[in-house]
Structure formats: C-alpha cells, structure tokens
Amino acid sequence: MGQKVKLTTSDNHALGAYRADPSGTPKGGIVVIQEIFGVNHHIRAMCDRFAGIGYAAIAPQVFDRFARDFESGYSPDEIAHARSLIGNLNFDLMMKDIEASVGNLKSVGPIGIVGYCMGGTAAFLAACRLNGLSTAVAYYGGMIDKFADEKPKCLVQMHFGEKDEGIPLSTVEDIKEKQPQAEVYTYPGAPHGFACDERASFRQESADLAWQRTTAFLAKNMK
C-alpha cells in the first residue's frame, strides 16, 4: 500500500521514510514513530493500517542519522543489536526529523503523531516541542517520565502495560500526576510491546482495546 519517500530536515539531513496513503481523500495525517527496531515490517504495517482507515501515514527513519536504512526483527540477537544503538539517540535531532514528516503531510489536513516504545517518548516530546500537531498518542514510552514536566501543545493519549518490566506503575502514576490533562490507560497483564503482533509480548485483547481508544481519540480530536 505504501512507498519509500525521502525527506529533508531543517538542518539539511536527508532521511528515508515510508508513506502510505488512503484510497480516497485523506481525513488527516499520522506521523508514525518507530520502536528501536527501525521502520521495519511492523511499523510499515501500522502505516498501512492507518491508511486503511483514511489517514495518510508516514514513518520517518529516525535512525538514518547514525544507521541508515536500519531495520530489525525481534529475535534475541536482533533485539540486543538494536539496543546497542540506543546511545546514538538525540531527541533534539529527532524532532527535526519529525518536523520534516509533519511538513510532508501538511496538505492532507490535521496531523497527529503515534509512537511506539522509543517512538512513544518521541511522540510525547513532539507534542511538547513542535507546532502543527493536533494529537499525540504514545505507546509505552519508556523515557516519558524524564520529560513529564514539559507542557504539551496538543492533546495527548498514553498507553502502558501493567506488567511492563521497564516502566513500573509508580512511574505511570508520576506521569499522570504531572500530565493531568492527558488520557492515560494501563492494561492488566500486558508487558512492554503488547501492541506489536510480531513480538512475543503481544497481547491481542490489550492491543485491540488500545487501537480502539487510539482511533476514537484521533477521530474526535483531528478536525
């Protein structure tokens, strides 16, 4: 459904992205931000899924600044390799990548952002630091608590698994306290990565409910 496109940021960095468009006139745009595993099959599938319900969706390759065209599966070795790249992350530069993605979608109507894992943190930061977004949805963003004193410029929804080994419920409660305006949902028995059907941590019931909440949130607020 989608295709590879090229983006150029305000600091003249060229990066790849995957863009999927709906069959009819878009009702808006969604920037999809990857996990640490790159714009892989799962992230492309999520773009296709958003396109299937009427949104133009784009996933920027935010690792292109240090590992061009990187994508990974979810075997133990692949997970370990992806984690070895985390030290290269620079959220300030990633905001420029996201800003370019927002620009790519500016003709399609209101724009939201949805991010998973590392991308969940990036989606929250984009809500706080960038203009042009109507909504932001963050799935199990493990570093949101570090930035939770920042103030979003748009409406925010967050999803966390109650059995996430990296994000204890005490951290989620801290985020709720600092972000009282946000919609924050937790999912009983759900571990980290519960919304990815290619991971061993996938939980169908939680993923389905989170998707319903996400799409309702987008439909309500992207007008």
SERO-4910 file (N, C-alpha, C, O; in steps of 0.05 Angstrom, whole numbers):
BEGIN
 pado doro    nc1    nc2    nc3   cac1   cac2   cac3    cc1    cc2    cc3    oc1    oc2    oc3
  Met    A     17    -24      0      0      0      0     17     25      0     10     45    -13
  Gly    A     40     24     14     57     48     17     81     48     -1     85     30    -17
  Gln    A     97     69      2    122     71    -15    143     86      1    137    101     20
  Lys    A    168     82     -7    190     96      5    191    124     -6    189    129    -30
  Val    A    196    143     12    199    171      4    224    183     17    235    170     35
  Lys    A    232    206      8    255    220     20    246    246     33    229    260     23
  Leu    A    258    252     56    252    276     70    279    292     74    300    280     74
  Thr    A    277    318     76    300    335     82    292    352    106    271    366    105
  Thr    A    309    353    126    303    367    151    313    396    149    327    404    130
  Ser    A    306    412    170    315    440    170    345    443    173    356    464    167
  Asp    A    359    421    182    388    422    184    401    407    160    424    398    162
  Asn    A    385    404    139    395    392    114    403    363    116    420    354    101
  His    A    391    349    134    396    320    136    375    306    118    351    312    119
  Ala    A    384    288    101    366    272     84    360    246     97    379    232    105
  Leu    A    335    238     99    328    213    111    306    200     95    291    213     80
  Gly    A    304    173     98    283    159     85    258    158    102    259    164    126
  Ala    A    236    151     90    211    147    105    193    129     89    197    125     65
  Tyr    A    174    118    102    153    101     89    127    116     91    119    124    113
  Arg    A    114    120     69     88    134     69     66    117     56     70    105     35
  Ala    A     44    116     70     21    101     60     -3    120     58     -8    136     77
  Asp    A    -17    120     36    -40    138     32    -66    122     29    -66    100     18
  Pro    A    -88    134     38   -114    120     35   -123    120      7   -112    135    -10
  Ser    A   -143    104      1   -153    102    -27   -169    127    -34   -170    134    -58
  Gly    A   -181    140    -15   -197    164    -21   -183    189    -10   -159    188     -4
  Thr    A   -198    210     -7   -187    235      4   -180    231     33   -197    222     48
  Pro    A   -155    238     41   -148    234     69   -164    251     88   -171    274     82
  Lys    A   -170    240    112   -183    256    132   -163    269    151   -171    282    171
  Gly    A   -138    266    145   -116    277    161    -91    261    157    -90    242    141
  Gly    A    -71    268    173    -45    253    170    -36    244    197    -42    255    218
  Ile    A    -21    222    197     -9    210    221     21    206    216     29    193    197
  Val    A     37    217    234     66    211    235     69    187    254     61    189    277
  Val    A     81    166    244     85    141    260    114    139    267    131    139    249
  Ile    A    120    138    293    148    137    302    154    109    312    141     98    329
  Gln    A    176     99    301    185     71    305    193     65    334    198     83    350
  Glu    A    195     39    339    210     29    362    240     31    356    247     43    336
  Ile    A    256     19    372    285     20    366    292      1    343    315     -1    336
  Phe    A    272    -12    332    277    -33    311    274    -22    283    272    -37    264
  Gly    A    274      4    280    273     17    254    245     17    242    225      8    254
  Val    A    244     27    217    219     27    202    217     -1    190    221     -5    166
  Asn    A    210    -20    207    210    -48    199    182    -57    189    165    -40    186
  His    A    178    -82    186    153    -92    176    130    -84    193    108    -76    183
  His    A    133    -85    220    112    -77    238    104    -48    235     81    -41    234
  Ile    A    124    -30    233    118     -1    231    106      5    204     87     22    202
  Arg    A    115     -8    183    103     -4    157     74    -14    157     56     -1    146
  Ala    A     69    -36    171     42    -47    173     24    -27    188      0    -25    182
  Met    A     35    -14    209     19      6    223     12     29    205    -11     39    206
  Cys    A     30     38    189     24     59    169      2     50    151    -17     65    146
  Asp    A      4     26    141    -17     15    123    -44     14    138    -65     19    126
  Arg    A    -43      7    163    -68      5    178    -81     32    182   -105     34    180
  Phe    A    -65     52    187    -76     79    189    -87     88    162   -108    101    161
  Ala    A    -73     82    141    -83     89    114   -109     75    108   -127     86     95
  Gly    A   -112     50    119   -136     35    114   -161     47    127   -183     41    119
  Ile    A   -157     65    147   -179     78    160   -181    108    152   -194    123    165
  Gly    A   -166    115    131   -170    141    120   -149    162    124   -152    185    116
  Tyr    A   -127    155    137   -106    175    143    -82    170    124    -74    147    119
  Ala    A    -69    192    115    -43    190    103    -23    186    126    -23    202    145
  Ala    A     -6    166    125     12    160    147     41    159    137     47    148    116
  Ile    A     59    170    153     87    170    145    105    162    170    100    172    192
  Ala    A    124    145    165    142    136    186    171    144    178    182    132    160
  Pro    A    182    165    191    209    173    184    230    154    196    226    143    218
  Gln    A    251    149    181    273    132    191    291    148    209    312    158    200
  Val    A    283    150    234    297    168    252    325    158    261    340    172    273
  Phe    A    331    133    253    358    123    258    377    129    235    401    123    236
  Asp    A    367    142    213    384    147    190    408    165    196    427    165    182
  Arg    A    406    180    218    428    198    225    453    182    233    475    192    232
  Phe    A    450    157    242    473    141    250    472    112    240    492     98    243
  Ala    A    450    103    230    448     75    219    428     75    196    405     68    200
  Arg    A    437     84    173    419     88    151    405     62    142    417     41    139
  Asp    A    378     65    138    361     43    129    360     19    148    355     -4    141
  Phe    A    366     25    174    366      3    194    338     -7    198    319      9    202
  Glu    A    335    -33    198    310    -45    208    317    -73    219    336    -86    211
  Ser    A    301    -81    239    307   -105    254    282   -120    260    259   -110    260
  Gly    A    286   -146    264    264   -163    274    266   -164    305    277   -146    317
  Tyr    A    255   -186    316    252   -187    345    264   -212    358    256   -220    380
  Ser    A    284   -224    344    298   -246    356    316   -235    379    322   -211    378
  Pro    A    324   -251    398    342   -241    419    366   -227    409    374   -206    419
  Asp    A    379   -238    388    403   -225    377    397   -198    364    412   -179    367
  Glu    A    374   -197    350    367   -172    337    359   -151    357    366   -128    354
  Ile    A    346   -159    378    339   -141    400    364   -130    413    366   -106    418
  Ala    A    383   -147    418    408   -138    430    423   -118    413    434    -98    422
  His    A    423   -124    386    437   -106    368    423    -79    367    436    -58    368
  Ala    A    397    -79    366    382    -54    365    387    -38    391    390    -13    390
  Arg    A    388    -51    413    392    -37    438    420    -25    439    425     -5    453
  Ser    A    439    -37    425    466    -26    424    468      1    410    488     15    413
  Leu    A    447      8    395    447     33    381    434     56    396    436     79    388
  Ile    A    422     50    419    407     70    434    424     93    442    414    116    443
  Gly    A    449     89    448    466    110    456    470    132    436    480    154    442
  Asn    A    463    126    411    465    146    390    441    165    388    442    185    373
  Leu    A    421    159    403    396    175    401    400    204    410    414    210    429
  Asn    A    389    222    394    389    250    401    360    261    395    353    265    372
  Phe    A    345    265    417    317    272    413    314    300    400    295    305    386
  Asp    A    334    318    405    332    344    392    333    342    362    318    355    347
  Leu    A    352    325    352    353    320    323    329    304    313    319    309    291
  Met    A    319    286    329    295    271    321    271    289    317    254    284    300
  Met    A    270    310    333    248    329    329    249    342    302    228    348    289
  Lys    A    273    346    291    276    357    264    266    337    243    254    344    224
  Asp    A    271    311    248    261    290    230    231    289    231    218    287    210
  Ile    A    220    292    254    190    291    257    178    316    245    157    315    232
  Glu    A    191    339    249    182    364    237    180    362    206    162    372    194
  Ala    A    201    349    194    200    345    165    178    327    157    166    330    135
  Ser    A    171    307    174    149    289    168    122    304    169    105    299    153
  Val    A    119    321    189     95    338    191     93    355    166     71    357    155
  Gly    A    115    366    157    114    382    133    106    366    108     92    376     90
  Asn    A    114    341    107    107    323     85     77    319     83     66    314     62
  Leu    A     64    320    106     35    314    108     17    339    108     -7    337    110
  Lys    A     30    363    107     15    387    113     -9    392     95    -27    407    102
  Ser    A     -9    380     71    -31    385     52    -56    367     57    -76    371     44
  Val    A    -54    348     76    -75    328     79    -95    335    101   -115    320    105
  Gly    A    -91    357    116   -110    364    137    -96    363    164    -72    365    166
  Pro    A   -112    359    186   -100    358    212    -81    335    215    -85    314    203
  Ile    A    -60    338    232    -39    318    234    -36    310    263    -35    326    281
  Gly    A    -34    284    267    -28    272    293     -2    256    292      9    252    270
  Ile    A      7    248    315     31    231    316     25    208    335     13    211    356
  Val    A     35    184    327     32    160    343     59    147    344     72    142    324
  Gly    A     69    140    368     95    128    371     95    104    390     78    103    408
  Tyr    A    113     86    385    114     61    400    142     58    413    162     62    400
  Cys    A    142     51    438    167     46    453    184     72    452    175     93    461
  Met    A    208     72    441    223     96    438    207    118    424    208    141    431
  Gly    A    192    109    404    174    128    390    152    139    407    142    161    401
  Gly    A    144    125    428    125    136    446    136    161    461    122    181    464
  Thr    A    161    159    469    174    182    482    176    205    461    171    228    468
  Ala    A    184    198    437    187    218    416    161    232    410    160    256    405
  Ala    A    139    216    410    113    228    404    105    248    426     94    269    420
  Phe    A    110    241    451    104    259    473    121    285    470    111    307    474
  Leu    A    147    281    465    164    305    462    155    322    438    156    347    440
  Ala    A    147    310    416    137    325    394    113    341    401    109    364    392
  Ala    A     95    330    417     72    344    427     79    369    442     65    389    441
  Cys    A    101    367    457    110    390    474    127    410    458    125    434    464
  Arg    A    142    401    438    162    419    426    157    428    398    169    447    389
  Leu    A    138    415    384    133    422    356    106    434    353     88    430    368
  Asn    A    104    450    332     78    462    324     66    445    302     80    430    288
  Gly    A     40    447    298     28    434    275     15    407    281      5    395    262
  Leu    A     15    398    306      3    373    313    -24    378    327    -26    395    345
  Ser    A    -44    362    320    -70    363    334    -71    343    357    -85    349    377
  Thr    A    -58    321    354    -59    300    374    -33    285    376    -17    285    357
  Ala    A    -28    272    398     -5    254    401    -13    230    418    -26    233    438
  Val    A     -5    206    408    -11    181    422     15    167    427     31    162    408
  Ala    A     21    160    452     46    148    460     41    120    472     27    117    492
  Tyr    A     52    100    459     51     73    469     77     66    484     99     68    473
  Tyr    A     74     59    509     96     50    527    122     65    522    143     52    516
  Gly    A    121     91    523    145    108    520    161    107    546    153    119    566
  Gly    A    184     94    545    199     88    569    213    112    581    222    110    604
  Met    A    216    134    566    230    157    577    212    181    580    222    203    585
  Ile    A    186    177    578    168    200    581    171    213    608    169    237    611
  Asp    A    175    196    629    177    207    656    200    227    659    198    246    675
  Lys    A    221    225    642    243    243    644    236    271    633    249    291    640
  Phe    A    215    272    617    207    297    605    178    306    614    167    324    602
  Ala    A    168    293    634    140    296    641    133    324    652    110    330    656
  Asp    A    154    340    658    149    368    667    143    386    644    135    409    648
  Glu    A    148    377    619    143    394    596    113    395    590     98    377    598
  Lys    A    105    416    576     76    421    572     69    416    543     80    429    525
  Pro    A     51    397    538     43    392    510     27    415    498     13    430    512
  Lys    A     31    418    472     16    439    457     -9    427    444    -25    442    433
  Cys    A    -13    401    446    -36    388    435    -46    366    454    -34    361    474
  Leu    A    -68    354    447    -80    333    464    -63    308    463    -53    301    442
  Val    A    -60    295    486    -43    272    488    -58    248    500    -73    251    519
  Gln    A    -52    224    489    -62    199    500    -39    180    503    -21    180    486
  Met    A    -38    165    525    -16    147    530    -27    119    538    -48    116    549
  His    A    -11     98    530    -18     70    536      6     56    549     29     58    538
  Phe    A      1     43    571     23     28    585     13      0    594    -10     -3    602
  Gly    A     30    -19    592     24    -46    602     30    -47    632     51    -37    641
  Glu    A     12    -59    647     16    -61    676     38    -80    684     48    -80    707
  Lys    A     47    -97    665     69   -115    670     94   -107    654    111   -124    649
  Asp    A     96    -82    647    120    -72    632    144    -73    651    144    -59    672
  Glu    A    164    -89    643    187    -92    661    204    -67    662    221    -64    680
  Gly    A    200    -49    643    217    -25    643    202      1    652    215     21    656
  Ile    A    176     -1    655    160     23    663    142     15    685    119      7    680
  Pro    A    151     16    710    134      8    733    110     26    736    110     49    727
  Leu    A     89     15    748     64     31    751     69     56    768     54     76    764
  Ser    A     89     56    785     95     80    800    103    103    782     97    126    787
  Thr    A    118     96    761    126    116    741    102    126    725     99    150    720
  Val    A     84    108    718     59    116    705     43    135    722     32    155    712
  Glu    A     42    130    748     27    147    766     40    175    767     26    195    769
  Asp    A     66    176    767     81    201    766     74    217    741     70    241    742
  Ile    A     73    203    719     66    216    693     37    227    695     32    250    686
  Lys    A     19    211    705     -9    220    708    -10    246    725    -25    264    718
  Glu    A      5    246    746      5    270    764     15    295    750      5    317    754
  Lys    A     36    291    734     48    314    720     33    321    695     36    344    685
  Gln    A     18    303    684      3    308    659    -27    302    664    -38    284    651
  Pro    A    -40    317    681    -68    311    688    -87    314    665   -109    302    666
  Gln    A    -80    329    645    -98    333    623    -97    310    603   -114    308    585
  Ala    A    -77    293    605    -74    271    585    -92    248    592    -99    243    615
  Glu    A   -100    234    571   -113    208    574    -92    187    578    -75    183    560
  Val    A    -92    173    601    -71    153    606    -85    126    613   -101    125    632
  Tyr    A    -79    106    598    -91     79    601    -70     59    608    -48     59    598
  Thr    A    -77     41    626    -60     18    632    -75     -8    626   -100     -9    626
  Tyr    A    -60    -29    620    -71    -54    611    -62    -77    629    -39    -84    629
  Pro    A    -81    -89    644    -74   -111    662    -60   -134    648    -69   -143    627
  Gly    A    -38   -144    659    -25   -167    648     -9   -162    623      4   -180    613
  Ala    A     -9   -137    614      5   -131    588     34   -123    593     39   -105    609
  Pro    A     53   -136    580     82   -128    582     89   -106    562     72    -97    547
  His    A    114    -98    562    124    -79    542    120    -90    514    125   -114    509
  Gly    A    112    -73    496    109    -81    468     83    -97    462     82   -111    442
  Phe    A     63    -94    480     39   -111    477     23   -106    452      7   -122    444
  Ala    A     28    -83    439     12    -76    415     24    -86    389     13    -82    367
  Cys    A     48    -98    390     62   -107    366     57   -137    362     67   -153    379
  Asp    A     44   -145    341     36   -173    337     60   -190    327     56   -213    321
  Glu    A     83   -178    325    107   -193    317    126   -198    340    147   -210    337
  Arg    A    118   -189    364    135   -192    387    122   -214    405     98   -218    406
  Ala    A    139   -227    420    130   -248    439    112   -236    461     96   -250    473
  Ser    A    115   -210    465    100   -196    486     72   -187    476     58   -174    491
  Phe    A     65   -193    452     39   -185    441     16   -196    457     16   -219    465
  Arg    A     -4   -179    463    -28   -187    477    -52   -176    461    -57   -152    461
  Gln    A    -66   -195    448    -87   -188    429   -109   -170    442   -116   -149    430
  Glu    A   -119   -178    465   -141   -163    477   -133   -134    484   -147   -115    478
  Ser    A   -109   -131    495    -99   -105    502    -94    -88    477   -100    -64    476
  Ala    A    -82   -101    457    -76    -87    432   -101    -77    419   -102    -55    409
  Asp    A   -122    -94    418   -147    -86    406   -160    -63    420   -170    -44    407
  Leu    A   -160    -63    446   -172    -42    462   -156    -16    458   -168      5    455
  Ala    A   -130    -18    459   -113      6    454   -118     18    427   -119     42    424
  Trp    A   -121      1    406   -126     11    379   -153     25    378   -156     46    366
  Gln    A   -173     13    391   -200     26    392   -198     53    405   -210     73    395
  Arg    A   -184     55    427   -181     81    441   -165    101    424   -171    124    424
  Thr    A   -144     91    411   -128    108    394   -144    120    371   -144    144    367
  Thr    A   -158    103    357   -173    112    333   -196    130    341   -203    149    327
  Ala    A   -209    125    364   -230    142    374   -219    170    381   -232    190    376
  Phe    A   -196    170    394   -183    195    402   -176    211    377   -180    236    377
  Leu    A   -165    198    357   -158    213    333   -182    224    319   -183    247    311
  Ala    A   -203    207    317   -227    216    303   -241    239    317   -251    257    304
  Lys    A   -240    239    343   -253    260    359   -238    287    357   -250    308    356
  Asn    A   -211    285    357   -195    310    360   -181    320    335   -170    342    335
  Met    A   -180    304    314   -168    313    290   -189    324    270   -197    310    252
  Lys    A   -197    348    275   -218    360    259   -210    388    251   -225    402    237
***
